[in-house]
Every structure is written in structure tokens, then in C-alpha cells.
Amino acid sequence: MTALAGSAEAMPLPDGTADAVLVGQAYHWFDRDRAHAEIARVLRPGGTFAPIWNIRDESVGWVAELGRVAHIGDNAGDVIEKCRTFGPTFGAVELGEFPHQTRLTPEEVAAMLYTRSHYLTAGPERRARIDRELVGLFATHADLAGRETVDLPYRTLVFRARRS
């Protein structure tokens, strides 16, 4: 297999050659109208376009508090709104949701947060405040205090539509 340089808006593939186009978490960066047309071009008729998101399950109290502390709220509503349609060359969008969790130490949760754009673009004072509140959350929240690891729950949202 050969890796090719391209983008969602300009794929170096012949027309109708792909059975599926899958996208993980990057869909929000696309110029959607241009990307949908390009994805439809490379998909064979009946081919599938499927954007996929992993979203923290903020129905769990400590996870919602983590989102508040780190300024990374639940964006499931935004994701679902963006994926209502993929344009006229695609059929109806179907949604599947799959719960899962990942076991992390408090340090690994912090390291994960440090890779998010909200943290990376924050100034030094805001980062320091997030760090303090994160330490406080793990020290005082009833579901976290004294634990060596926590299970961070996620919902994986998989959208799927077939090219007409």
C-alpha cells in the first residue's frame, strides 16, 4: 500500500474507486460542501461515508466536572447537528452509538487533557488554574479520591450514509 498526500477536499484517487471513506474526529475541520463532493466522487455507487467521534460520557458526574475544569464540554449535540446530512449525493444518515471506557491514572487523564486545543491555546495563568482544579478534582471528588486508576467512559458515535 502507498500513502498519498491529499485532503478531504482533494483526494488523489480515481473516480468511484473507494468502497468506504472513514474519518476519525477530523470532520469538523472539513470544508463540508467541498469534502462531500470529493468523497462522493471517489466512492463507488453504494459506497459508505462514515465519520466517527469519541466523546466523553458527561452523563457521569465526575466526567462532566472534568469537562468544566478543563473547559472541554460535551460536544455531542454539535457533532450530531453537523452530521444530519452529507449532501444530495448521499442517502439518509444513520447513527450508531457504542459505549466504552478506558482505564487511566490521574496523570494519564492530565496528559490527555494537555493535548487538547483548549489547553494548548490557553495562556499560562489559565493553564495553571486548570492544573490546580484538576488536582483538586482528583483529590476531592467522591468517585476519584484515593484511586490509582479511573475508568473514563466514552460514547463512540458512528455516522454512516451510502452514496447514491
C-alpha positions in Angstrom: 0.0 0.0 0.0 1.2 3.5 -0.8 0.5 6.6 1.2 -0.7 9.6 -0.9 -0.8 13.3 0.0 -4.3 14.7 -0.1 -7.1 16.2 1.9 -10.8 15.6 2.3 -11.4 18.3 -0.4 -8.8 16.9 -2.8 -8.1 13.1 -2.8 -5.6 11.8 -5.3 -7.8 8.8 -6.2 -9.7 7.9 -9.4 -13.5 8.4 -9.5 -15.6 5.6 -8.0 -12.7 3.5 -6.6 -13.3 3.5 -2.9 -15.8 1.3 -1.1 -15.7 3.4 2.0 -14.3 6.7 3.4 -13.9 6.8 7.1 -13.0 9.8 9.1 -12.0 9.9 12.8 -12.6 13.1 14.7 -11.3 15.3 11.9 -14.6 16.0 10.2 -15.1 19.3 11.9 -12.0 20.7 10.0 -13.5 19.9 6.6 -15.0 22.4 4.2 -18.0 20.2 4.2 -19.6 21.1 0.9 -16.3 20.6 -1.0 -15.4 17.5 1.0 -18.8 15.8 0.5 -18.5 16.3 -3.3 -15.0 14.9 -3.3 -15.9 12.0 -1.1 -18.9 11.2 -3.4 -16.5 11.4 -6.4 -14.1 8.8 -5.0 -16.8 6.4 -3.6 -18.3 3.8 -5.9 -22.2 3.9 -6.1 -23.4 2.4 -2.8 -20.1 3.1 -1.1 -20.2 4.3 2.5 -19.0 7.6 4.1 -18.6 7.3 7.9 -17.3 10.0 10.2 -16.6 8.7 13.7 -16.3 10.5 17.1 -15.2 9.5 20.5 -16.9 11.7 23.1 -16.5 11.6 26.8 -19.7 10.4 28.5 -20.6 13.5 30.5 -23.7 11.9 32.0 -21.2 10.6 34.5 -20.8 13.3 37.2 -17.0 13.4 37.6 -16.6 13.4 33.8 -18.9 16.4 33.5 -16.9 18.1 36.2 -13.7 17.2 34.3 -15.1 19.0 31.2 -15.9 22.0 33.3 -12.5 22.2 34.8 -10.7 21.7 31.5 -13.2 23.8 29.5 -14.0 20.9 27.2 -17.7 20.5 27.4 -19.7 17.7 25.8 -20.0 18.4 22.0 -22.2 15.5 21.1 -25.0 17.9 20.1 -22.7 19.8 17.8 -21.4 16.6 16.2 -24.9 15.3 15.6 -26.0 18.6 14.1 -23.1 18.6 11.7 -23.8 15.1 10.5 -27.6 15.4 9.8 -26.8 15.3 6.0 -23.8 14.8 3.8 -25.4 16.4 0.8 -27.5 15.4 -2.2 -25.3 12.5 -3.4 -25.8 10.6 -0.2 -28.7 8.8 1.3 -30.1 9.2 4.8 -27.5 9.4 7.6 -27.7 6.6 10.2 -26.2 6.9 13.7 -24.8 4.1 15.8 -23.6 4.7 19.4 -21.1 2.4 21.2 -20.2 2.9 24.9 -16.8 2.0 26.1 -14.2 3.1 28.6 -10.5 3.4 29.0 -8.6 2.9 32.3 -6.2 5.7 33.1 -4.2 7.0 36.0 -4.9 10.6 37.1 -1.6 11.5 35.5 -2.7 10.0 32.2 -6.0 11.9 32.4 -4.0 15.1 32.8 -1.6 14.2 29.9 -4.7 13.6 27.7 -6.1 17.0 28.6 -2.7 18.6 27.8 -3.1 17.5 24.2 -6.5 19.2 23.7 -6.7 22.5 21.8 -8.4 24.3 24.8 -5.4 23.6 26.9 -2.7 24.1 24.2 -4.1 27.5 23.3 -4.6 28.7 26.9 -2.3 31.2 28.4 0.0 30.3 31.4 -2.5 31.6 34.0 -5.4 29.7 32.6 -3.2 26.5 32.3 -2.2 26.9 35.9 -5.8 27.3 37.0 -6.8 24.1 35.1 -3.9 22.2 36.6 -4.9 23.3 40.2 -8.6 22.4 39.6 -7.7 19.1 38.1 -5.6 18.2 41.1 -8.4 19.3 43.3 -11.0 17.2 41.4 -8.9 14.0 41.8 -8.3 14.8 45.4 -11.8 15.6 46.5 -14.4 14.1 44.2 -16.1 11.0 45.8 -15.7 8.9 42.7 -12.0 9.8 42.3 -10.3 10.5 45.6 -7.6 7.9 46.5 -8.0 5.9 43.3 -4.9 4.8 41.4 -6.9 4.5 38.2 -10.2 5.6 36.9 -12.4 4.3 34.0 -13.1 7.2 31.7 -16.3 6.5 29.9 -16.8 7.4 26.3 -19.5 7.2 23.7 -18.3 6.4 20.1 -20.7 8.0 17.6 -20.5 6.4 14.1 -22.4 8.1 11.3 -23.0 6.3 8.1 -24.5 7.2 4.7 -24.3 5.5 1.4 -23.5 7.2 -1.9 -26.5 7.1 -4.3 
